[in-house]
Amino acid sequence: MKRTMPPLPKPDANGRFPALAYIQVSIARDIVRERTALGLTQQQLAKLAGIRDETLCRMESGKHSPTVRTVEKIEKALQNAAKKLQRA
């Protein structure tokens, strides 16, 4: 199943974007982009990062504010997966 990117939030009447929603979606889009580029499923990345599948799913939907620690775990897992791919 192809995962679509969560849409960026729309600006308000004054042209301002909601900061928190924009950050959540930006993080989500980055994770989806990197995960799919590495050929990983959500379940595989969640396992590599040591987080629950449901947590990653909510993050990738752009509707969940992850902790810094969770983002760091995912970043490390993506980096390790990219290094493995380069060695293969």
PDB file of N, CA, C and O in Angstrom:
ATOM      1  N   MET A   1       0.830  -1.171   0.000  1.00  0.00           N
ATOM      2  CA  MET A   1       0.000   0.000   0.000  1.00  0.00           C
ATOM      3  C   MET A   1       0.884   1.247   0.000  1.00  0.00           C
ATOM      4  O   MET A   1       1.779   1.371   0.836  1.00  0.00           O
ATOM      5  N   LYS A   2       0.646   2.142  -0.903  1.00  0.00           N
ATOM      6  CA  LYS A   2       1.432   3.359  -0.997  1.00  0.00           C
ATOM      7  C   LYS A   2       0.951   4.358   0.041  1.00  0.00           C
ATOM      8  O   LYS A   2      -0.243   4.639   0.151  1.00  0.00           O
ATOM      9  N   ARG A   3       1.883   4.880   0.788  1.00  0.00           N
ATOM     10  CA  ARG A   3       1.581   5.844   1.849  1.00  0.00           C
ATOM     11  C   ARG A   3       1.617   7.244   1.262  1.00  0.00           C
ATOM     12  O   ARG A   3       2.600   7.635   0.633  1.00  0.00           O
ATOM     13  N   THR A   4       0.565   7.985   1.465  1.00  0.00           N
ATOM     14  CA  THR A   4       0.562   9.364   0.999  1.00  0.00           C
ATOM     15  C   THR A   4       1.118  10.263   2.091  1.00  0.00           C
ATOM     16  O   THR A   4       1.029   9.962   3.281  1.00  0.00           O
ATOM     17  N   MET A   5       1.684  11.354   1.660  1.00  0.00           N
ATOM     18  CA  MET A   5       2.242  12.310   2.606  1.00  0.00           C
ATOM     19  C   MET A   5       1.111  13.085   3.272  1.00  0.00           C
ATOM     20  O   MET A   5       0.133  13.441   2.615  1.00  0.00           O
ATOM     21  N   PRO A   6       1.237  13.347   4.566  1.00  0.00           N
ATOM     22  CA  PRO A   6       0.219  14.187   5.193  1.00  0.00           C
ATOM     23  C   PRO A   6       0.312  15.597   4.606  1.00  0.00           C
ATOM     24  O   PRO A   6       1.411  16.088   4.348  1.00  0.00           O
ATOM     25  N   PRO A   7      -0.812  16.237   4.398  1.00  0.00           N
ATOM     26  CA  PRO A   7      -0.779  17.572   3.787  1.00  0.00           C
ATOM     27  C   PRO A   7      -0.269  18.628   4.773  1.00  0.00           C
ATOM     28  O   PRO A   7      -0.513  18.548   5.977  1.00  0.00           O
ATOM     29  N   LEU A   8       0.434  19.602   4.236  1.00  0.00           N
ATOM     30  CA  LEU A   8       0.867  20.721   5.068  1.00  0.00           C
ATOM     31  C   LEU A   8      -0.365  21.536   5.459  1.00  0.00           C
ATOM     32  O   LEU A   8      -1.308  21.652   4.676  1.00  0.00           O
ATOM     33  N   PRO A   9      -0.358  22.098   6.665  1.00  0.00           N
ATOM     34  CA  PRO A   9      -1.524  22.880   7.078  1.00  0.00           C
ATOM     35  C   PRO A   9      -1.670  24.143   6.240  1.00  0.00           C
ATOM     36  O   PRO A   9      -0.693  24.678   5.716  1.00  0.00           O
ATOM     37  N   LYS A  10      -2.876  24.595   6.127  1.00  0.00           N
ATOM     38  CA  LYS A  10      -3.174  25.801   5.363  1.00  0.00           C
ATOM     39  C   LYS A  10      -2.927  27.031   6.250  1.00  0.00           C
ATOM     40  O   LYS A  10      -3.111  26.967   7.466  1.00  0.00           O
ATOM     41  N   PRO A  11      -2.516  28.132   5.648  1.00  0.00           N
ATOM     42  CA  PRO A  11      -2.337  29.360   6.441  1.00  0.00           C
ATOM     43  C   PRO A  11      -3.689  29.933   6.865  1.00  0.00           C
ATOM     44  O   PRO A  11      -4.718  29.671   6.243  1.00  0.00           O
ATOM     45  N   ASP A  12      -3.660  30.709   7.922  1.00  0.00           N
ATOM     46  CA  ASP A  12      -4.895  31.360   8.363  1.00  0.00           C
ATOM     47  C   ASP A  12      -5.177  32.580   7.475  1.00  0.00           C
ATOM     48  O   ASP A  12      -4.484  32.801   6.482  1.00  0.00           O
ATOM     49  N   ALA A  13      -6.171  33.348   7.829  1.00  0.00           N
ATOM     50  CA  ALA A  13      -6.583  34.495   7.016  1.00  0.00           C
ATOM     51  C   ALA A  13      -5.479  35.547   6.879  1.00  0.00           C
ATOM     52  O   ALA A  13      -5.473  36.333   5.932  1.00  0.00           O
ATOM     53  N   ASN A  14      -4.541  35.550   7.840  1.00  0.00           N
ATOM     54  CA  ASN A  14      -3.438  36.515   7.794  1.00  0.00           C
ATOM     55  C   ASN A  14      -2.190  35.951   7.115  1.00  0.00           C
ATOM     56  O   ASN A  14      -1.148  36.604   7.070  1.00  0.00           O
ATOM     57  N   GLY A  15      -2.310  34.741   6.593  1.00  0.00           N
ATOM     58  CA  GLY A  15      -1.176  34.121   5.905  1.00  0.00           C
ATOM     59  C   GLY A  15      -0.196  33.424   6.825  1.00  0.00           C
ATOM     60  O   GLY A  15       0.886  33.029   6.389  1.00  0.00           O
ATOM     61  N   ARG A  16      -0.551  33.267   8.077  1.00  0.00           N
ATOM     62  CA  ARG A  16       0.325  32.602   9.044  1.00  0.00           C
ATOM     63  C   ARG A  16      -0.014  31.117   9.129  1.00  0.00           C
ATOM     64  O   ARG A  16      -1.179  30.720   9.135  1.00  0.00           O
ATOM     65  N   PHE A  17       1.036  30.320   9.192  1.00  0.00           N
ATOM     66  CA  PHE A  17       0.850  28.884   9.335  1.00  0.00           C
ATOM     67  C   PHE A  17       0.849  28.520  10.815  1.00  0.00           C
ATOM     68  O   PHE A  17       1.611  29.102  11.587  1.00  0.00           O
ATOM     69  N   PRO A  18       0.010  27.566  11.229  1.00  0.00           N
ATOM     70  CA  PRO A  18       0.033  27.123  12.627  1.00  0.00           C
ATOM     71  C   PRO A  18       1.340  26.369  12.897  1.00  0.00           C
ATOM     72  O   PRO A  18       1.577  25.303  12.329  1.00  0.00           O
ATOM     73  N   ALA A  19       2.169  26.923  13.752  1.00  0.00           N
ATOM     74  CA  ALA A  19       3.535  26.425  13.952  1.00  0.00           C
ATOM     75  C   ALA A  19       3.582  24.959  14.370  1.00  0.00           C
ATOM     76  O   ALA A  19       4.303  24.172  13.757  1.00  0.00           O
ATOM     77  N   LEU A  20       2.835  24.578  15.392  1.00  0.00           N
ATOM     78  CA  LEU A  20       2.901  23.203  15.886  1.00  0.00           C
ATOM     79  C   LEU A  20       2.453  22.209  14.822  1.00  0.00           C
ATOM     80  O   LEU A  20       3.117  21.197  14.599  1.00  0.00           O
ATOM     81  N   ALA A  21       1.348  22.488  14.174  1.00  0.00           N
ATOM     82  CA  ALA A  21       0.856  21.593  13.125  1.00  0.00           C
ATOM     83  C   ALA A  21       1.863  21.505  11.977  1.00  0.00           C
ATOM     84  O   ALA A  21       2.071  20.430  11.415  1.00  0.00           O
ATOM     85  N   TYR A  22       2.483  22.623  11.631  1.00  0.00           N
ATOM     86  CA  TYR A  22       3.455  22.624  10.538  1.00  0.00           C
ATOM     87  C   TYR A  22       4.675  21.774  10.899  1.00  0.00           C
ATOM     88  O   TYR A  22       5.187  21.028  10.064  1.00  0.00           O
ATOM     89  N   ILE A  23       5.136  21.892  12.146  1.00  0.00           N
ATOM     90  CA  ILE A  23       6.286  21.094  12.597  1.00  0.00           C
ATOM     91  C   ILE A  23       5.937  19.611  12.603  1.00  0.00           C
ATOM     92  O   ILE A  23       6.726  18.791  12.133  1.00  0.00           O
ATOM     93  N   GLN A  24       4.765  19.255  13.128  1.00  0.00           N
ATOM     94  CA  GLN A  24       4.344  17.854  13.169  1.00  0.00           C
ATOM     95  C   GLN A  24       4.323  17.252  11.765  1.00  0.00           C
ATOM     96  O   GLN A  24       4.842  16.157  11.548  1.00  0.00           O
ATOM     97  N   VAL A  25       3.733  17.957  10.832  1.00  0.00           N
ATOM     98  CA  VAL A  25       3.617  17.439   9.467  1.00  0.00           C
ATOM     99  C   VAL A  25       4.980  17.401   8.785  1.00  0.00           C
ATOM    100  O   VAL A  25       5.259  16.475   8.024  1.00  0.00           O
ATOM    101  N   SER A  26       5.822  18.379   9.040  1.00  0.00           N
ATOM    102  CA  SER A  26       7.165  18.380   8.446  1.00  0.00           C
ATOM    103  C   SER A  26       7.975  17.184   8.913  1.00  0.00           C
ATOM    104  O   SER A  26       8.641  16.529   8.113  1.00  0.00           O
ATOM    105  N   ILE A  27       7.917  16.897  10.218  1.00  0.00           N
ATOM    106  CA  ILE A  27       8.611  15.722  10.750  1.00  0.00           C
ATOM    107  C   ILE A  27       8.033  14.453  10.129  1.00  0.00           C
ATOM    108  O   ILE A  27       8.777  13.563   9.718  1.00  0.00           O
ATOM    109  N   ALA A  28       6.713  14.373  10.064  1.00  0.00           N
ATOM    110  CA  ALA A  28       6.054  13.199   9.492  1.00  0.00           C
ATOM    111  C   ALA A  28       6.495  12.977   8.053  1.00  0.00           C
ATOM    112  O   ALA A  28       6.828  11.856   7.668  1.00  0.00           O
ATOM    113  N   ARG A  29       6.497  14.038   7.261  1.00  0.00           N
ATOM    114  CA  ARG A  29       6.868  13.919   5.849  1.00  0.00           C
ATOM    115  C   ARG A  29       8.326  13.478   5.691  1.00  0.00           C
ATOM    116  O   ARG A  29       8.644  12.674   4.814  1.00  0.00           O
ATOM    117  N   ASP A  30       9.201  14.003   6.537  1.00  0.00           N
ATOM    118  CA  ASP A  30      10.612  13.596   6.487  1.00  0.00           C
ATOM    119  C   ASP A  30      10.770  12.118   6.811  1.00  0.00           C
ATOM    120  O   ASP A  30      11.524  11.412   6.140  1.00  0.00           O
ATOM    121  N   ILE A  31      10.070  11.647   7.829  1.00  0.00           N
ATOM    122  CA  ILE A  31      10.168  10.235   8.214  1.00  0.00           C
ATOM    123  C   ILE A  31       9.639   9.337   7.103  1.00  0.00           C
ATOM    124  O   ILE A  31      10.286   8.354   6.743  1.00  0.00           O
ATOM    125  N   VAL A  32       8.478   9.662   6.561  1.00  0.00           N
ATOM    126  CA  VAL A  32       7.899   8.854   5.481  1.00  0.00           C
ATOM    127  C   VAL A  32       8.859   8.815   4.294  1.00  0.00           C
ATOM    128  O   VAL A  32       9.117   7.751   3.733  1.00  0.00           O
ATOM    129  N   ARG A  33       9.380   9.964   3.921  1.00  0.00           N
ATOM    130  CA  ARG A  33      10.282  10.054   2.759  1.00  0.00           C
ATOM    131  C   ARG A  33      11.530   9.188   2.962  1.00  0.00           C
ATOM    132  O   ARG A  33      11.906   8.418   2.078  1.00  0.00           O
ATOM    133  N   GLU A  34      12.163   9.317   4.121  1.00  0.00           N
ATOM    134  CA  GLU A  34      13.387   8.556   4.386  1.00  0.00           C
ATOM    135  C   GLU A  34      13.108   7.067   4.532  1.00  0.00           C
ATOM    136  O   GLU A  34      13.860   6.235   4.025  1.00  0.00           O
ATOM    137  N   ARG A  35      12.023   6.735   5.227  1.00  0.00           N
ATOM    138  CA  ARG A  35      11.688   5.318   5.421  1.00  0.00           C
ATOM    139  C   ARG A  35      11.423   4.625   4.099  1.00  0.00           C
ATOM    140  O   ARG A  35      11.931   3.531   3.855  1.00  0.00           O
ATOM    141  N   THR A  36      10.630   5.256   3.247  1.00  0.00           N
ATOM    142  CA  THR A  36      10.297   4.625   1.963  1.00  0.00           C
ATOM    143  C   THR A  36      11.513   4.586   1.033  1.00  0.00           C
ATOM    144  O   THR A  36      11.664   3.645   0.253  1.00  0.00           O
ATOM    145  N   ALA A  37      12.370   5.589   1.108  1.00  0.00           N
ATOM    146  CA  ALA A  37      13.592   5.574   0.287  1.00  0.00           C
ATOM    147  C   ALA A  37      14.492   4.397   0.664  1.00  0.00           C
ATOM    148  O   ALA A  37      15.208   3.863  -0.183  1.00  0.00           O
ATOM    149  N   LEU A  38      14.455   4.001   1.923  1.00  0.00           N
ATOM    150  CA  LEU A  38      15.245   2.860   2.382  1.00  0.00           C
ATOM    151  C   LEU A  38      14.530   1.533   2.196  1.00  0.00           C
ATOM    152  O   LEU A  38      15.102   0.474   2.457  1.00  0.00           O
ATOM    153  N   GLY A  39      13.280   1.586   1.746  1.00  0.00           N
ATOM    154  CA  GLY A  39      12.519   0.358   1.517  1.00  0.00           C
ATOM    155  C   GLY A  39      12.027  -0.302   2.786  1.00  0.00           C
ATOM    156  O   GLY A  39      11.792  -1.510   2.807  1.00  0.00           O
ATOM    157  N   LEU A  40      11.868   0.475   3.849  1.00  0.00           N
ATOM    158  CA  LEU A  40      11.405  -0.076   5.126  1.00  0.00           C
ATOM    159  C   LEU A  40       9.903   0.090   5.287  1.00  0.00           C
ATOM    160  O   LEU A  40       9.321   1.071   4.824  1.00  0.00           O
ATOM    161  N   THR A  41       9.288  -0.869   5.941  1.00  0.00           N
ATOM    162  CA  THR A  41       7.885  -0.735   6.320  1.00  0.00           C
ATOM    163  C   THR A  41       7.835   0.015   7.648  1.00  0.00           C
ATOM    164  O   THR A  41       8.853   0.188   8.318  1.00  0.00           O
ATOM    165  N   GLN A  42       6.637   0.454   8.013  1.00  0.00           N
ATOM    166  CA  GLN A  42       6.482   1.082   9.322  1.00  0.00           C
ATOM    167  C   GLN A  42       6.881   0.122  10.432  1.00  0.00           C
ATOM    168  O   GLN A  42       7.541   0.514  11.394  1.00  0.00           O
ATOM    169  N   GLN A  43       6.480  -1.129  10.295  1.00  0.00           N
ATOM    170  CA  GLN A  43       6.780  -2.122  11.325  1.00  0.00           C
ATOM    171  C   GLN A  43       8.284  -2.326  11.461  1.00  0.00           C
ATOM    172  O   GLN A  43       8.802  -2.430  12.573  1.00  0.00           O
ATOM    173  N   GLN A  44       8.988  -2.385  10.326  1.00  0.00           N
ATOM    174  CA  GLN A  44      10.442  -2.576  10.375  1.00  0.00           C
ATOM    175  C   GLN A  44      11.131  -1.392  11.045  1.00  0.00           C
ATOM    176  O   GLN A  44      11.998  -1.574  11.899  1.00  0.00           O
ATOM    177  N   LEU A  45      10.743  -0.177  10.656  1.00  0.00           N
ATOM    178  CA  LEU A  45      11.369   1.002  11.255  1.00  0.00           C
ATOM    179  C   LEU A  45      11.043   1.097  12.736  1.00  0.00           C
ATOM    180  O   LEU A  45      11.916   1.425  13.539  1.00  0.00           O
ATOM    181  N   ALA A  46       9.815   0.819  13.107  1.00  0.00           N
ATOM    182  CA  ALA A  46       9.439   0.873  14.522  1.00  0.00           C
ATOM    183  C   ALA A  46      10.286  -0.105  15.335  1.00  0.00           C
ATOM    184  O   ALA A  46      10.759   0.226  16.422  1.00  0.00           O
ATOM    185  N   LYS A  47      10.472  -1.298  14.805  1.00  0.00           N
ATOM    186  CA  LYS A  47      11.277  -2.297  15.507  1.00  0.00           C
ATOM    187  C   LYS A  47      12.726  -1.835  15.629  1.00  0.00           C
ATOM    188  O   LYS A  47      13.328  -1.948  16.697  1.00  0.00           O
ATOM    189  N   LEU A  48      13.285  -1.315  14.538  1.00  0.00           N
ATOM    190  CA  LEU A  48      14.668  -0.825  14.573  1.00  0.00           C
ATOM    191  C   LEU A  48      14.839   0.329  15.556  1.00  0.00           C
ATOM    192  O   LEU A  48      15.884   0.461  16.193  1.00  0.00           O
ATOM    193  N   ALA A  49      13.808   1.163  15.674  1.00  0.00           N
ATOM    194  CA  ALA A  49      13.871   2.332  16.554  1.00  0.00           C
ATOM    195  C   ALA A  49      13.500   2.000  18.003  1.00  0.00           C
ATOM    196  O   ALA A  49      13.739   2.800  18.907  1.00  0.00           O
ATOM    197  N   GLY A  50      12.919   0.825  18.216  1.00  0.00           N
ATOM    198  CA  GLY A  50      12.514   0.448  19.565  1.00  0.00           C
ATOM    199  C   GLY A  50      11.282   1.198  20.048  1.00  0.00           C
ATOM    200  O   GLY A  50      11.148   1.512  21.230  1.00  0.00           O
ATOM    201  N   ILE A  51      10.380   1.481  19.099  1.00  0.00           N
ATOM    202  CA  ILE A  51       9.123   2.147  19.454  1.00  0.00           C
ATOM    203  C   ILE A  51       7.959   1.289  18.970  1.00  0.00           C
ATOM    204  O   ILE A  51       8.153   0.346  18.202  1.00  0.00           O
ATOM    205  N   ARG A  52       6.769   1.612  19.413  1.00  0.00           N
ATOM    206  CA  ARG A  52       5.587   0.849  19.001  1.00  0.00           C
ATOM    207  C   ARG A  52       5.186   1.223  17.577  1.00  0.00           C
ATOM    208  O   ARG A  52       5.353   2.366  17.153  1.00  0.00           O
ATOM    209  N   ASP A  53       4.653   0.243  16.846  1.00  0.00           N
ATOM    210  CA  ASP A  53       4.148   0.482  15.490  1.00  0.00           C
ATOM    211  C   ASP A  53       3.131   1.630  15.490  1.00  0.00           C
ATOM    212  O   ASP A  53       3.141   2.497  14.617  1.00  0.00           O
ATOM    213  N   GLU A  54       2.255   1.604  16.501  1.00  0.00           N
ATOM    214  CA  GLU A  54       1.195   2.607  16.583  1.00  0.00           C
ATOM    215  C   GLU A  54       1.755   4.021  16.740  1.00  0.00           C
ATOM    216  O   GLU A  54       1.196   4.980  16.208  1.00  0.00           O
ATOM    217  N   THR A  55       2.854   4.141  17.469  1.00  0.00           N
ATOM    218  CA  THR A  55       3.487   5.443  17.662  1.00  0.00           C
ATOM    219  C   THR A  55       3.987   5.986  16.335  1.00  0.00           C
ATOM    220  O   THR A  55       3.762   7.151  16.009  1.00  0.00           O
ATOM    221  N   LEU A  56       4.667   5.138  15.570  1.00  0.00           N
ATOM    222  CA  LEU A  56       5.184   5.569  14.276  1.00  0.00           C
ATOM    223  C   LEU A  56       4.044   5.906  13.319  1.00  0.00           C
ATOM    224  O   LEU A  56       4.124   6.882  12.574  1.00  0.00           O
ATOM    225  N   CYS A  57       2.997   5.107  13.338  1.00  0.00           N
ATOM    226  CA  CYS A  57       1.841   5.365  12.477  1.00  0.00           C
ATOM    227  C   CYS A  57       1.225   6.728  12.783  1.00  0.00           C
ATOM    228  O   CYS A  57       0.921   7.495  11.869  1.00  0.00           O
ATOM    229  N   ARG A  58       1.043   7.027  14.061  1.00  0.00           N
ATOM    230  CA  ARG A  58       0.478   8.327  14.444  1.00  0.00           C
ATOM    231  C   ARG A  58       1.408   9.469  14.058  1.00  0.00           C
ATOM    232  O   ARG A  58       0.951  10.530  13.634  1.00  0.00           O
ATOM    233  N   MET A  59       2.711   9.254  14.203  1.00  0.00           N
ATOM    234  CA  MET A  59       3.662  10.289  13.817  1.00  0.00           C
ATOM    235  C   MET A  59       3.609  10.550  12.318  1.00  0.00           C
ATOM    236  O   MET A  59       3.601  11.700  11.879  1.00  0.00           O
ATOM    237  N   GLU A  60       3.573   9.479  11.539  1.00  0.00           N
ATOM    238  CA  GLU A  60       3.569   9.624  10.083  1.00  0.00           C
ATOM    239  C   GLU A  60       2.274  10.237   9.565  1.00  0.00           C
ATOM    240  O   GLU A  60       2.236  10.753   8.448  1.00  0.00           O
ATOM    241  N   SER A  61       1.227  10.186  10.357  1.00  0.00           N
ATOM    242  CA  SER A  61      -0.027  10.822   9.938  1.00  0.00           C
ATOM    243  C   SER A  61       0.028  12.330  10.155  1.00  0.00           C
ATOM    244  O   SER A  61      -0.814  13.068   9.643  1.00  0.00           O
ATOM    245  N   GLY A  62       1.031  12.787  10.923  1.00  0.00           N
ATOM    246  CA  GLY A  62       1.171  14.208  11.200  1.00  0.00           C
ATOM    247  C   GLY A  62       0.246  14.704  12.285  1.00  0.00           C
ATOM    248  O   GLY A  62       0.062  15.910  12.446  1.00  0.00           O
ATOM    249  N   LYS A  63      -0.339  13.785  13.031  1.00  0.00           N
ATOM    250  CA  LYS A  63      -1.301  14.159  14.063  1.00  0.00           C
ATOM    251  C   LYS A  63      -0.786  13.910  15.477  1.00  0.00           C
ATOM    252  O   LYS A  63      -1.543  13.989  16.445  1.00  0.00           O
ATOM    253  N   HIS A  64       0.493  13.614  15.589  1.00  0.00           N
ATOM    254  CA  HIS A  64       1.061  13.271  16.889  1.00  0.00           C
ATOM    255  C   HIS A  64       2.339  14.072  17.093  1.00  0.00           C
ATOM    256  O   HIS A  64       3.171  14.162  16.190  1.00  0.00           O
ATOM    257  N   SER A  65       2.495  14.648  18.269  1.00  0.00           N
ATOM    258  CA  SER A  65       3.722  15.370  18.613  1.00  0.00           C
ATOM    259  C   SER A  65       4.688  14.401  19.286  1.00  0.00           C
ATOM    260  O   SER A  65       4.473  14.011  20.433  1.00  0.00           O
ATOM    261  N   PRO A  66       5.742  14.012  18.590  1.00  0.00           N
ATOM    262  CA  PRO A  66       6.691  13.081  19.191  1.00  0.00           C
ATOM    263  C   PRO A  66       7.592  13.794  20.194  1.00  0.00           C
ATOM    264  O   PRO A  66       7.788  15.007  20.123  1.00  0.00           O
ATOM    265  N   THR A  67       8.128  13.024  21.119  1.00  0.00           N
ATOM    266  CA  THR A  67       9.135  13.572  22.021  1.00  0.00           C
ATOM    267  C   THR A  67      10.455  13.657  21.265  1.00  0.00           C
ATOM    268  O   THR A  67      10.640  13.006  20.237  1.00  0.00           O
ATOM    269  N   VAL A  68      11.356  14.459  21.785  1.00  0.00           N
ATOM    270  CA  VAL A  68      12.683  14.563  21.182  1.00  0.00           C
ATOM    271  C   VAL A  68      13.352  13.191  21.199  1.00  0.00           C
ATOM    272  O   VAL A  68      14.007  12.800  20.232  1.00  0.00           O
ATOM    273  N   ARG A  69      13.187  12.480  22.279  1.00  0.00           N
ATOM    274  CA  ARG A  69      13.793  11.138  22.410  1.00  0.00           C
ATOM    275  C   ARG A  69      13.287  10.191  21.318  1.00  0.00           C
ATOM    276  O   ARG A  69      14.072   9.434  20.747  1.00  0.00           O
ATOM    277  N   THR A  70      12.007  10.228  21.029  1.00  0.00           N
ATOM    278  CA  THR A  70      11.444   9.367  19.993  1.00  0.00           C
ATOM    279  C   THR A  70      11.998   9.741  18.622  1.00  0.00           C
ATOM    280  O   THR A  70      12.336   8.865  17.826  1.00  0.00           O
ATOM    281  N   VAL A  71      12.091  11.023  18.350  1.00  0.00           N
ATOM    282  CA  VAL A  71      12.656  11.465  17.071  1.00  0.00           C
ATOM    283  C   VAL A  71      14.113  11.021  16.960  1.00  0.00           C
ATOM    284  O   VAL A  71      14.552  10.597  15.891  1.00  0.00           O
ATOM    285  N   GLU A  72      14.858  11.116  18.050  1.00  0.00           N
ATOM    286  CA  GLU A  72      16.254  10.679  18.051  1.00  0.00           C
ATOM    287  C   GLU A  72      16.367   9.179  17.774  1.00  0.00           C
ATOM    288  O   GLU A  72      17.254   8.752  17.036  1.00  0.00           O
ATOM    289  N   LYS A  73      15.476   8.380  18.359  1.00  0.00           N
ATOM    290  CA  LYS A  73      15.486   6.932  18.122  1.00  0.00           C
ATOM    291  C   LYS A  73      15.229   6.627  16.642  1.00  0.00           C
ATOM    292  O   LYS A  73      15.902   5.787  16.044  1.00  0.00           O
ATOM    293  N   ILE A  74      14.256   7.317  16.069  1.00  0.00           N
ATOM    294  CA  ILE A  74      13.927   7.091  14.661  1.00  0.00           C
ATOM    295  C   ILE A  74      15.078   7.535  13.772  1.00  0.00           C
ATOM    296  O   ILE A  74      15.434   6.844  12.817  1.00  0.00           O
ATOM    297  N   GLU A  75      15.659   8.689  14.086  1.00  0.00           N
ATOM    298  CA  GLU A  75      16.791   9.192  13.297  1.00  0.00           C
ATOM    299  C   GLU A  75      17.955   8.204  13.322  1.00  0.00           C
ATOM    300  O   GLU A  75      18.559   7.923  12.287  1.00  0.00           O
ATOM    301  N   LYS A  76      18.264   7.683  14.498  1.00  0.00           N
ATOM    302  CA  LYS A  76      19.358   6.721  14.619  1.00  0.00           C
ATOM    303  C   LYS A  76      19.050   5.445  13.835  1.00  0.00           C
ATOM    304  O   LYS A  76      19.928   4.902  13.164  1.00  0.00           O
ATOM    305  N   ALA A  77      17.815   4.970  13.918  1.00  0.00           N
ATOM    306  CA  ALA A  77      17.419   3.763  13.193  1.00  0.00           C
ATOM    307  C   ALA A  77      17.532   3.978  11.681  1.00  0.00           C
ATOM    308  O   ALA A  77      18.004   3.096  10.964  1.00  0.00           O
ATOM    309  N   LEU A  78      17.101   5.145  11.194  1.00  0.00           N
ATOM    310  CA  LEU A  78      17.206   5.451   9.760  1.00  0.00           C
ATOM    311  C   LEU A  78      18.666   5.538   9.324  1.00  0.00           C
ATOM    312  O   LEU A  78      19.024   5.051   8.251  1.00  0.00           O
ATOM    313  N   GLN A  79      19.505   6.153  10.147  1.00  0.00           N
ATOM    314  CA  GLN A  79      20.935   6.247   9.820  1.00  0.00           C
ATOM    315  C   GLN A  79      21.576   4.871   9.757  1.00  0.00           C
ATOM    316  O   GLN A  79      22.345   4.583   8.840  1.00  0.00           O
ATOM    317  N   ASN A  80      21.259   4.013  10.734  1.00  0.00           N
ATOM    318  CA  ASN A  80      21.810   2.665  10.743  1.00  0.00           C
ATOM    319  C   ASN A  80      21.335   1.864   9.531  1.00  0.00           C
ATOM    320  O   ASN A  80      22.112   1.121   8.932  1.00  0.00           O
ATOM    321  N   ALA A  81      20.063   2.013   9.173  1.00  0.00           N
ATOM    322  CA  ALA A  81      19.534   1.297   8.018  1.00  0.00           C
ATOM    323  C   ALA A  81      20.216   1.785   6.739  1.00  0.00           C
ATOM    324  O   ALA A  81      20.506   0.986   5.849  1.00  0.00           O
ATOM    325  N   ALA A  82      20.471   3.087   6.642  1.00  0.00           N
ATOM    326  CA  ALA A  82      21.142   3.625   5.449  1.00  0.00           C
ATOM    327  C   ALA A  82      22.579   3.106   5.356  1.00  0.00           C
ATOM    328  O   ALA A  82      23.062   2.808   4.264  1.00  0.00           O
ATOM    329  N   LYS A  83      23.257   2.999   6.492  1.00  0.00           N
ATOM    330  CA  LYS A  83      24.631   2.477   6.500  1.00  0.00           C
ATOM    331  C   LYS A  83      24.658   1.017   6.063  1.00  0.00           C
ATOM    332  O   LYS A  83      25.539   0.607   5.307  1.00  0.00           O
ATOM    333  N   LYS A  84      23.689   0.233   6.540  1.00  0.00           N
ATOM    334  CA  LYS A  84      23.601  -1.182   6.133  1.00  0.00           C
ATOM    335  C   LYS A  84      23.365  -1.296   4.629  1.00  0.00           C
ATOM    336  O   LYS A  84      23.953  -2.147   3.961  1.00  0.00           O
ATOM    337  N   LEU A  85      22.507  -0.439   4.112  1.00  0.00           N
ATOM    338  CA  LEU A  85      22.189  -0.456   2.696  1.00  0.00           C
ATOM    339  C   LEU A  85      23.426  -0.107   1.859  1.00  0.00           C
ATOM    340  O   LEU A  85      23.653  -0.704   0.806  1.00  0.00           O
ATOM    341  N   GLN A  86      24.216   0.847   2.322  1.00  0.00           N
ATOM    342  CA  GLN A  86      25.430   1.245   1.609  1.00  0.00           C
ATOM    343  C   GLN A  86      26.463   0.119   1.573  1.00  0.00           C
ATOM    344  O   GLN A  86      27.187  -0.036   0.589  1.00  0.00           O
ATOM    345  N   ARG A  87      26.526  -0.661   2.645  1.00  0.00           N
ATOM    346  CA  ARG A  87      27.487  -1.763   2.712  1.00  0.00           C
ATOM    347  C   ARG A  87      27.083  -2.950   1.877  1.00  0.00           C
ATOM    348  O   ARG A  87      27.926  -3.764   1.499  1.00  0.00           O
ATOM    349  N   ALA A  88      25.799  -3.060   1.584  1.00  0.00           N
ATOM    350  CA  ALA A  88      25.286  -4.229   0.843  1.00  0.00           C
ATOM    351  C   ALA A  88      25.646  -4.162  -0.629  1.00  0.00           C
ATOM    352  O   ALA A  88      25.293  -5.061  -1.392  1.00  0.00           O
TER     353      ALA A  88
END
